């Protein structure tokens, strides 16, 4: 004969739920239609409906039966047992899931599938992703901040729609330099200079715009730095589709004497090689957008100086 509890603490332990540490994945039934009826018996008869379950609701499967050629599933949903038709739900093992759910109320997210396990308080409407569900009705889940743990399936609302992933918009734009200047290492005139000079009319790619009126840009040669926005002409398209590309011949003759440039700009440093009028040149690299060509492996000269 068992002895009665001696104190109030022992009486409270008797009234608390039993520990359930089993992590065996359960068999679940997920509603695939917009709304379905939850029935007392596996029959479609009037007065047999307990309630309705919305789309994506999850119930634990207890038994199944075939009645008049239709499979019925005996499930439990938030502590209430009933029958679902196989035509309104799909059955699968509750492991390797990726189901979206929200907290229906405040609860403690447990470290183990057990009421006695330590946990952290979770507020209502907190978003989670369910990864697995145990036979005892505990859901293993995690949120976007990396917090993970166990909670009762009855504490969650799985009928909510998962948020759509935000489409990343490319902030990259294109601009031209209004004047000659040097790039800065940080947004501000007090910052150090990048040992690279930007020439007027040079095409730049705007990577990021800073609130202080500066922009992080990148040149066509891969050098990046910061420049003031008032020194840039941002009304530049990525590609000019209206103007066709100029057809560049494979060979040409120089119209006059000209020192080749090391970069495709007039103010770039001069090369040691100078072309003479009528000299036969072979074009090795074509740059139709900027209007410059590479003659051999020496330097650049404008297209208008070729015939």
N, C-alpha and C positions, 0 to 999 in steps of 0.2 A: 504494500500500500504506500503510495507516494505521499510525502509530507507536504503540507500547504506552504506557499511562499512566505518567507519570514518578513520581508520588508516591501516597501512600495516599489523599489527598483526591480526586484524579481517579478513583481506583478506586471510592471510595464514591459519587461522582456517577453513575457508569455503572450501579451497582446500584440506585439510587433510581428511583422511578416517574417516568414522563414527565409533564411539565407539561401540564395540561388547563385552559385558560382559557375554553373555549366556554361561553356562557350560553344556548345555544339550548334551549328547553323540550323535554323528552322526552315520549314517549307512555308512560303508565303503565297498569298493570292493578291495580285495587284489589279485594281479596277482599270479596264482599258476603254470603257465607254464614258460618255459625259456624266451619266448618273444611272444608278441601278438600284433595284429593290433588294432589301435584306429581309429574308422570310423566316418564319417559324418552322415550316416544314418544306421538304423539297417538292413542292407542288405549286403550280400557278393557279391559285384559287382566291376568290375575294375574301378579305378579312385575314389573310395570311401574312401580311406585310408588317414587319417590325419598324422599318424605317428605310431611308435611302442613303446610299454611299456615293460621294462625289468621285470625280476622276482622280486617279493616282492614289486612292486610299489603299492602305495596306492592312491585311488581316492575316492572322496566323492560321494555317491549315491544321485541322484536327482529324478530319475523316473525309471520305468521299464515297459517293453512292451513285449508281445508275438507276434512274427512274424513267420508265417509258422512253427509252432510247436517248435520254439526256443525262449527262453527267452533272452531279451536284456536289458542291464542296461545303462541308461543315466547318465553319471558321469561327474565330472569336475576334471581335473588333471592339476595342476599348472596354473590355470586361463583359461584353454582351455576346452571346453565342447565337448563331443562326446559319442559314443556308444561302449559298450563292450559286447561280447557274454558271456552267463552264463557258457559256457564250458571252459573258460580260467581264471575264477576268482571265488572267494568265497566271499559271502556277510555276514557280521556280524555287531553287534553293537560295536561301538568303545569305549568300557569300559573294564577294567581289562585286558589290552593288555600287551604284553611283546615283542615289536617289536624293532629291532635294526635299528638305523639311524645315519647318519653323517651330519654335517653342510655343506650345499652346498656352503655357502659364509659366510662372517662375518655378524653377526646380534646381536641384543640385546635380551637376554633372559628375558622376562617380568614376573613380579610377578602375573599378572592377564591376562586373554585373552583380552587385550586391547592395542592399540597402545600408549595410554597416560600413561600406567602403568610404574613405574620405572623398570629398568632392568640392567643387566650386559652384557658387551660385550663378545661375543663368537667368537672364531676364526674358520677359515675354517678347515674341517676334524675333528672337535671335535666329539667324540662318545657320543651317548645318547641312552636311552631306553624309548620308547614311552609307556605310561600307558593308555592314553585315548585321544580322539579327539572330539572336540566340533562340533556342526552343522555349526558354522561360520568359520571352517577351522583352528582352533587353536589346537595345539598338546601339551598336558601336558606330560612332560618328565623329566628325571633325568640322571645324569652321574655318573661315578664310584666314584667321589669325594664327592658325596652327594648333589651337586648343582642341583636344580630343578626349573622349571618355565614353561612358555608357549612360543611357537614360531609358526609361520605360517607353515602349512604343506608344502607349496611351497618352503620354505627355507631349507628343509631337503631332503636328498638323502636316501631313504629307500631301494634302490636296491642293497645295499652293503651287503656282507655276514657278519654275526655276527662272532666275533672272537671265536675260540674254547677255552674252559677253559683249562688253563695250568694244565697238569698232575703233581701232586706233587710226586716227587721222594723221596723215603725214603733214607735219608742220614745215616741211622743207619748201622754201620758195627760192626764187632767183632774182638777182639784182645786179645793177651795174654801178661801178664807182663813178661818182660825180667829179672827183678830183684825185690827184695823187696823194697818197698817205701811207703810213705804216700801220700794220695791225698791232693790236695790244694783246698782252697775255691775259689780262683780266678786264672786265668792263669798267673803264675809268681812265682819265688822262694821266693820273698818277701812276698807273701800272707801267711795267716795263714794256719795251718795244719788242716785237717779233722782227727778227732780222730778215724781213721780206717786205718789199715795197709793192704797193698796189698802184697801178697806173689808171688814169682816167679812161673810162669805157671798158675796163676789164670786167668780165662776167664772173659773178660770185654766187655761191649757193648759201642761202640763209638757213642755218641749222636750228637756231634758237633765238628768240627775241626776249631780251631782258627788260624788266619794268623800268629800269633807270634810263631807257632810251638808247641802249646799246644792243647790238646783235652779234651773235657768234656766226661767223661765215667761214666758208672753205673755198679755196681757190681751185682752179682746174688742175693745178699741179699737186694737190693734196695738202697744202699748208692751211692750217686753221688758226683763227684768232678772233679778236673782237674789234668791232668798228662802230662808230656812231651811226644811228639811223638817218640823220640828216645829211650824211655823206653818201648815202646809197639811193639809187633809183630803183624802187621795188616794183615798178610797173613793167616787169619783164616776164615774158612767158617762158615756159620750160623749153618749148620747141616751136619754132615758127613753121606752122603747117601751110600757111598761105604762099610763102615764097619757096619755090623749089630749090633744091641744092644745085650749085653750079657744077657743071661737068668739068673735071680737071683732067687735062691730058697727062699721059705718062711721061712725055718729053716736052721741052719748051726751050725758047731762046730768050736771053735777057735783052730787054729793050734799051737799057742804059747801065752805066756803072752804078753799083750799089754794094755797100758793105752788108754782108749777111748778119742777121741778129741771132743772139743765143736763145731768145724767147720770141714768140710771135707778137711783138709789140715794137713800135717805132722807138720808144724810149728805152728799150732793152739794151744791154751791153753789146757792143759791136764785136763781131768775130774778126779774126785776123785775115780772113779770106774775103776778097772783093771780086764780084763778078764784073765782066766787061761786056760792052754792047756786042750783041750777036753771039755770045757764048752759048754753046749747046749744053743744056742741063737736063739731068734725069731726076724726076720727082720720086722720092723714096717714101714720103709720108704725106697724106692728104688731110688737110684741115679746112673743109669747106665752110664750116660755121664761122670761123674767125677770119677767113680770107687769106690765110698764110699757108705756104708750102715749105717743105723741107727739101732742100737741094742736096742730095747725097747724104752725108752724115756730118755736114759742116754747120749749117744754121738755117735760118728762116728768111724768106723774102716775100713781099706782097704778091698777090696773084696778078695785080694790074701791071707788074713789071715783066710779065711773061707773055710771049706770043707763040 
